[in-house]
Amino acid sequence: MTNTLIHGIIDALSGSVSKEVIVFLISMIPILELRGALLVAGPILGVKVSTAIPLCIIGNIIPVPFILLLITPVFNWMKGPKTFKPLVDKLENRAMSRKDQIEKYEFWGLVLFVGIPLPGTGAWTGSLIASLLEIDIKKSSLAIFCGIIMATVIMYIVSYGLVGNLVH
């Protein structure tokens, strides 16, 4: 599914925007985030690492304050109409099912949750959990930023090292 989504985005945007804009936009999309963007940047699109890394970090950070500040009021509003309540409940339950390490270790748990590139982790889910657990916004913002930097290092090694060497 992720692979199809990435190729769909690339196909839809190629020719209309630069490779760099594609990388930036992919880094903002939930599920894909910085992880998917760095995998696409080097091996698939051929964007230089010195360009890709800042684009991915900035793109991944942009949604974070909006999620931290607005997700709870938006979810509360969406729970009003019966149409959206099941969706919100599902999103909250899925996010909160991953809360244990964050709740136990708070700052460092959030850093690791965002930073270790596993399915269902990342800045979007980390921000959602931090908001639902009502973790201080300054503390959660710093933890999420540190996690994004950690994910950048890991994905740089994977994208431009391991996968990059296989593709080229």
C-alpha angles and dihedrals in degrees: 000000000000092000091051091048093051093048091046091054092046092048093047095049103034111111093017099066136016124270088250092057090050090053091047093050094046089053089059096052119099114246092019101050121140091330095062093038094056091046088054098039101064110022099034108026100026095229112164114253091235088060099036099053098057091042091051095045094048092043092050093047098049097076094045101082091044091052093045094048104033112027097084095050091043092049091047090051092047091052089064098073111060089225095069101031096086091050093049092045090051093049093047093047093048092049094044092049085070097047100098100092092040093049093046099046098019105186098026092037090056091046091053094042092054096036104049107077104227128137112281095020130100143090096305096053092037090053092048093051092045090052094047091048089048093233112176108275095229092050094044093046092053092045092049091048091051089048091051090052090049091050089048092057093046094045092044089058091047098041103039097025115035103018093031091057092048093051097044 
